[in-house]
Amino acid sequence: MDEEKYLGYIKYEGPLVEDGLMDARKQAKALIGFDSALRYFIAKRAPDFRNIDFEIPVRVRKGSWEALIPETVAGWVQAGLGVVATAYFTKAAQKMADKDFEDFGITELFRLAIDSIKWFARIGKHMGNVTIREFKNVQFTDGLKQIGITNEDGEVLFVPKHILDLYVSTNPGLLKDMAENIQDGRSFAIGSVQAGDVDEEIVDLKDKYIFCDEDAELEEDVLFPELVHGDYVVLEGEVTRENKTSNSMGFKYNDHILTAYPETGSIVRYKPLLFLKCRLFGTVNRIDETGRIGARRPKLYFSNLEPLEEDRDYSMVFE
């Protein structure tokens, strides 16, 4: 963070963006997603801004692909709205003061919004699921200002109380547009800057499924009609992700992500196969939400996964 100072940023890193270039549509999607997330949290903290169309300045620079919010953001917003901004921000400041938010101002409002986006990513990664809204066995520290939430592995993450209060009412799809640009060779990061110190959260390919549903694409026609309900199949594809909560994994077959479940046991034993090409032995399931055979997208229940790459030791997978 040299030269101009910044409140925070989003960025993509990896071999695919080393020269700072990214597909125009992907860039537009990332910036629109960032803009929407900022406005979402700004409106959460100061509802009077919900219907104000103010400008958010972003500087894009390369080295990776970065979009940075400058510390001069307050000047941009005030210049764009003039006396209207003064009236609204003064009113909102009073409301925030009543809720014990200190040092409130336009710049601080943006800083808090960026911090909230970062924490959304951090909590989502920790829990492995952004739809969880109830936390059990919580811990408290720092005079109840920090709340420790426990994931399914027993790991505890301490979160500022005001952040967790925001998180439980946040749209689970907040990072969807930004996360959809993640792929092999391109990770995503959201960072906040305070007094020159950078606090960053990275979302890579293994975390992508947490923030955008790879299985949500809708098909007008039946997908892979040759995969008939109840048939035993042997398919070659790639393991794209694991979800310990649903005990499932993503299996990329002919450019589509199918949800696959082990017939017995935990999905954890297949973790060494993540992002590798494999041969799947299993059964096709086309039971839809009504309990009838008619799902457009098949699910797979597999009895075995056979790695097709020989450069790693997979013995632990088949113990």
N, C-alpha and C positions, 0 to 999 in steps of 0.2 A: 504494500500500500504506500508507494512513494508518490512524489509530486503532489497531486491533488489528494485531499483527504476524503474518505468515504465512510458511510454509515454501515454499509454491508453490500452484499453481492450474491448473484448466482453465477455459476460457471460450469462448463463442461470440460473435462480433461481426458487425455488419452491419445493414442496414436491417430485417431480419426480427426482430431482437432488441433494437432500440434502447430499447424500454420495459422490457426485462428479462424479457419473457414468452416462453415457448416451450411447445409442446404437451406435456402431462403425460407422455405415453408417451415422447417424445423426451428429456425431462428425466430420467425414470427410467432410460432406456437409457444416457444419458451417465453418470449417477452410478454405476450398476452397473458399467459398463465401467471407470470410474476406480477404483472400489473393487477390482475384480478385478486391474487392472494394478498397483496399489499392493501388494496382497497377493502378487502374483506375484514382484515384485522383492524384497519383504521376505523372502519364503521362500527366494529364491535366495541372499540374503546371510546369512540366519539360518534354516536348515532347521528348527530346533526350533519355529519359529512356524507351520509349515505346518498343523498340526492344532489351532491355538488360535483360538477364535472371539472375537476382540477387536473392540471398536468403533472405527470411524474417524470422528471428528467432521468435518463439512463445513459451512461457512457459505456459503449461496447469497445473492448480492446482485445487484442489477440495475445498469444503466448500459450494460452489455452483458448477457450471462447468465454469471455466474461461480460456480464452486464452489471455495472456498478452504480449504486445510488450515492451521489456526492453529498457532502455535508451542507452544500449550498441549496439543498432541496427546498428549504423554507422560503428563500428568496424567489425561487421559481413559482412556487404555489401562490405566494402573496402577489407577485407581479401578474400572474394570470387571472386572479380574481379581484384584485384591488380592494375596494371598501367592502365588498361582499365577503371576502375572506376574513377581513378584520372582525366583522360582526359575528360570523359563525365561529371563528376560532376563539374569540373572547368568551362567547357563551359556552362553548365546549370546555374551555379551560376551567371555568367556574365549576362545571359539573364534575370534571375530573378531580378538581381540588376537594370537592365534597366527598369523594371516594378515596381520599388519602393518597392520590398519586402526586408525587413531588416533582418539582422542576418540569412541569408540563409545558410543552410548546410544540410548534409544528415539527421541528427537527426531532424532538423526543418522541413524538407520535410515530414518525417513520421508523425511528430506531426500535421502538417497541414492536412495531409490526414486523420488521425484519427478524427480530429476535423470536417472535411467535412462530414465524414460518420455519425457522431453524429448529425450534423445539418440537414442532409438529413432526418434522422428519425424524428427529432423535427419538421421540416417544414411539412413533410408528415402527421404527427399526427395532427398538428395544422389545416391544410387545409382539412384533411380527404380524400385526393386524391393526389397521387404523379404525376399525369399527368397534373396538372394545371401549366401553364407556363406564364400566364398573370395575373397580380395582379392589382386590381382597388382600388382606394381610399387609396393609400399608404401614409405613413407618414415618415418624415425624422427627425433625431436628430443627435447630436454629429458631427456637421459640415458635414452632408450628409453621414457620414460613417456608420450609422445605418438606415436601412429601415424597417418601420413598415408595415407588411402585415396583412390584415383583413380576417378572415374566415367568413363563413356564419352565425355564431352566433354573429358577431360583435366584436369578441375578436381580439386584436392586438398583434402580435409577432414581436419584433424588431430583425432583422437579420443583421449581418455585411455585408456590400455591396459586398465584394469580395466573401463571401459565397453564397449570392443570385445569383451573376453572374455565379458561378459554377453550382448552383442548376438548373437553367433554361436550362442548356445544358446537364444535367445528365440523363443517362439511367434510366427510371422509375423502371426497374427491379433490381436495384442495390442491394437491401436487400432481394431479393426473396429467395435465398438459405438459408439465416440465419433465415428469418421469418417463413419459412415452418416448422421449428422445434418447433414453439410455439404451445402449446396446454394447455388444462386445467391442471394446476399443474406445468407448465413450461413457464415462461416469459423470454424475451430476453432484454438485456441492452447493450448499447454501451457507453463507458465513455472515457473522455480525462483527462489527469493529467498535471497540470501546477503549478510549484512551490509547489508541495504537495497538491494542491487543486484539488478535483475531481469534474468534471461536467458530469453528467450521464443522459441519456435518456432511459426510459424503454418502451418497446413495449410489451403489453400483448395481451391476446386472443381477446379482443374487438377491438384492433387495427390491428390485423393480416391481415384482408382483404385489408387494405390500401396498403400493400407491396407485397402481393402475391394473385393472383386471384384464389380463391377457386373454381370458376366456370369454369376454363379454361381447365380442363382435357378433352381430346378428346375421344370420344367413336366410335369404328368401327361400332357397331350396335346401333340401336335405344335404348335409355335408357328408361326403364319403358314403353314398348309398350302398356301396359294395360291402361296407362294414355292417352286417346284419346283426340285430339283437340276438345274443346267445351264441354267436359263432366264436369258435376258438381261432385266434389269429396270431401270426408272427409278423411283427412290424419293425422296420428299422427307422430310427429317428434320433433326436437329441434330447437329453434331459435338460430342461431350461430353468427349473426352480423346484423348491420343496416348500411345503406348507405344513408345519408340524401341528398347527391347530386343527386343520381338516384331515390330517394324515394323508396328504395327496402330493402329487408332483405334476409339473407341466411336462408334456412329452410332445416335442415338435415333430409333426409328421406331415410331409408334403406341404410345408409352409403354413401349417395351422397348428395352434397349441391345443392339445387335447388334455383333459384332466385324467390322470391315472392314479389308481389306488392299489396298494398291495393287498393281495387276498388275505394274507395273515401278517401279523407283526407290525412294527413301527416303520415309518418312512425314513427314520433317522439312519438306519443301516445302509441306505442307498445314497447317503450324502456324498461319498467319494466319487459318485458318477455324475455329479452336477456338471453341466456344460459339455458333456462328452457324448459321442455317438454310441448308441446301444441298440441291441436287438431285444424287443419286448415280446414276451410270451404271455398271452392272456385272453380274456373274454370280453366281447363287446357288450355294452349296456346302453340301451336307448329308452330307459324309463324316464318319462317327462315329469314335470311338477305335479301333474294330476294323478300320477301313479300308473299311467298307461304307456304302452310301447308306442313311441312316436316322437321322441326327442330328435330335433334336427341335428344337434351336435352329439356325437357318441362319447361316452366315457369308457375307460378301459380299466379292467380289474386284472392285474398281472400276477403270475405265479413266479416269474423269474425275469431278471434283466441281465443280459449278457453284453459286457463291454466289447466294443469293436476296435478299441485302441489298446495297444500293448505297451505303452510307455510308462505305465504306473502299476503299482502293486494293488490289486483289487481283492486280495485274499480276505480282508476283513469284511467285505460286503457279503460274502457267501458263507460266513461261519455259521 
